[in-house]
């Protein structure tokens, strides 16, 4: 909602190379990170039974860091997003 405020719209309208897009409030298909979380939850973290928030946090960080080293996999997860993303 904040980007619909008149103050923000006025600021954006003054910038020639800026534009705003109104996205639905919840659209996981437009958020490439959702594909990463889905992969983690269904693969590397699928069989972990974690009952403490601290343990869940540590596990998510550990598995996320391991995923960082798998660039081809991350690229494939990003390509499943319908957004135009320029990957180097």
BALOBA-1460 file (C-alpha; in Angstrom, 3 decimals):
// residues 88
<rec num="1" residu="x" x="0.000" y="0.000" z="0.000"/>
<rec num="2" residu="x" x="2.847" y="2.396" z="0.743"/>
<rec num="3" residu="x" x="3.748" y="2.768" z="-2.938"/>
<rec num="4" residu="x" x="0.226" y="3.871" z="-3.731"/>
<rec num="5" residu="x" x="0.571" y="6.872" z="-1.448"/>
<rec num="6" residu="x" x="0.343" y="10.234" z="-3.204"/>
<rec num="7" residu="x" x="3.730" y="11.309" z="-1.847"/>
<rec num="8" residu="x" x="5.447" y="8.259" z="-3.372"/>
<rec num="9" residu="x" x="3.570" y="8.548" z="-6.674"/>
<rec num="10" residu="x" x="4.531" y="12.230" z="-6.927"/>
<rec num="11" residu="x" x="8.178" y="11.354" z="-6.343"/>
<rec num="12" residu="x" x="8.111" y="8.563" z="-8.943"/>
<rec num="13" residu="x" x="6.394" y="10.804" z="-11.520"/>
<rec num="14" residu="x" x="9.268" y="13.312" z="-11.254"/>
<rec num="15" residu="x" x="11.817" y="10.648" z="-12.206"/>
<rec num="16" residu="x" x="11.896" y="10.172" z="-15.981"/>
<rec num="17" residu="x" x="13.449" y="6.710" z="-15.874"/>
<rec num="18" residu="x" x="11.358" y="5.359" z="-12.971"/>
<rec num="19" residu="x" x="8.039" y="3.582" z="-13.081"/>
<rec num="20" residu="x" x="5.983" y="1.633" z="-10.619"/>
<rec num="21" residu="x" x="4.144" y="-1.622" z="-11.074"/>
<rec num="22" residu="x" x="1.233" y="-2.656" z="-8.916"/>
<rec num="23" residu="x" x="1.633" y="-6.290" z="-7.941"/>
<rec num="24" residu="x" x="-0.911" y="-8.410" z="-6.129"/>
<rec num="25" residu="x" x="-0.484" y="-8.452" z="-2.339"/>
<rec num="26" residu="x" x="0.498" y="-12.122" z="-2.387"/>
<rec num="27" residu="x" x="1.958" y="-13.648" z="-5.523"/>
<rec num="28" residu="x" x="4.573" y="-16.316" z="-4.771"/>
<rec num="29" residu="x" x="4.959" y="-17.062" z="-8.489"/>
<rec num="30" residu="x" x="6.375" y="-13.540" z="-8.922"/>
<rec num="31" residu="x" x="8.909" y="-13.964" z="-6.124"/>
<rec num="32" residu="x" x="11.915" y="-16.033" z="-7.289"/>
<rec num="33" residu="x" x="12.964" y="-16.688" z="-3.693"/>
<rec num="34" residu="x" x="9.818" y="-18.782" z="-3.217"/>
<rec num="35" residu="x" x="11.289" y="-21.366" z="-5.603"/>
<rec num="36" residu="x" x="14.422" y="-21.544" z="-3.470"/>
<rec num="37" residu="x" x="12.421" y="-22.048" z="-0.260"/>
<rec num="38" residu="x" x="10.256" y="-24.668" z="-1.944"/>
<rec num="39" residu="x" x="13.375" y="-26.543" z="-3.068"/>
<rec num="40" residu="x" x="14.894" y="-26.440" z="0.418"/>
<rec num="41" residu="x" x="11.676" y="-27.597" z="2.088"/>
<rec num="42" residu="x" x="11.159" y="-30.506" z="-0.321"/>
<rec num="43" residu="x" x="14.764" y="-31.654" z="-0.711"/>
<rec num="44" residu="x" x="17.553" y="-30.961" z="1.759"/>
<rec num="45" residu="x" x="15.338" y="-30.018" z="4.728"/>
<rec num="46" residu="x" x="12.454" y="-32.389" z="3.961"/>
<rec num="47" residu="x" x="13.098" y="-34.996" z="6.648"/>
<rec num="48" residu="x" x="14.278" y="-32.751" z="9.446"/>
<rec num="49" residu="x" x="12.015" y="-32.638" z="12.484"/>
<rec num="50" residu="x" x="12.942" y="-29.389" z="14.186"/>
<rec num="51" residu="x" x="10.898" y="-28.267" z="17.170"/>
<rec num="52" residu="x" x="12.959" y="-25.302" z="18.330"/>
<rec num="53" residu="x" x="13.039" y="-22.027" z="16.392"/>
<rec num="54" residu="x" x="16.774" y="-21.693" z="17.003"/>
<rec num="55" residu="x" x="17.437" y="-25.114" z="15.455"/>
<rec num="56" residu="x" x="15.205" y="-24.322" z="12.481"/>
<rec num="57" residu="x" x="17.030" y="-21.033" z="11.933"/>
<rec num="58" residu="x" x="20.436" y="-22.713" z="12.030"/>
<rec num="59" residu="x" x="19.310" y="-25.482" z="9.690"/>
<rec num="60" residu="x" x="17.801" y="-23.038" z="7.169"/>
<rec num="61" residu="x" x="20.996" y="-20.986" z="7.165"/>
<rec num="62" residu="x" x="23.199" y="-24.064" z="6.776"/>
<rec num="63" residu="x" x="21.168" y="-25.457" z="3.888"/>
<rec num="64" residu="x" x="20.842" y="-22.014" z="2.298"/>
<rec num="65" residu="x" x="24.608" y="-21.529" z="2.402"/>
<rec num="66" residu="x" x="25.131" y="-24.966" z="0.864"/>
<rec num="67" residu="x" x="22.711" y="-24.002" z="-1.912"/>
<rec num="68" residu="x" x="24.730" y="-20.842" z="-2.615"/>
<rec num="69" residu="x" x="27.540" y="-23.048" z="-3.904"/>
<rec num="70" residu="x" x="25.245" y="-24.704" z="-6.466"/>
<rec num="71" residu="x" x="25.021" y="-21.922" z="-9.041"/>
<rec num="72" residu="x" x="23.483" y="-24.018" z="-11.854"/>
<rec num="73" residu="x" x="20.676" y="-25.111" z="-9.526"/>
<rec num="74" residu="x" x="20.039" y="-21.540" z="-8.356"/>
<rec num="75" residu="x" x="19.919" y="-20.323" z="-11.957"/>
<rec num="76" residu="x" x="17.371" y="-22.985" z="-12.835"/>
<rec num="77" residu="x" x="15.212" y="-22.000" z="-9.859"/>
<rec num="78" residu="x" x="15.327" y="-18.350" z="-10.942"/>
<rec num="79" residu="x" x="14.448" y="-19.215" z="-14.539"/>
<rec num="80" residu="x" x="11.157" y="-20.734" z="-13.372"/>
<rec num="81" residu="x" x="9.971" y="-17.269" z="-12.374"/>
<rec num="82" residu="x" x="7.904" y="-15.493" z="-15.054"/>
<rec num="83" residu="x" x="9.793" y="-12.278" z="-14.314"/>
<rec num="84" residu="x" x="12.415" y="-11.000" z="-16.713"/>
<rec num="85" residu="x" x="15.686" y="-11.406" z="-14.843"/>
<rec num="86" residu="x" x="19.030" y="-10.603" z="-16.357"/>
<rec num="87" residu="x" x="21.533" y="-13.181" z="-15.080"/>
<rec num="88" residu="x" x="25.240" y="-12.672" z="-15.609"/>
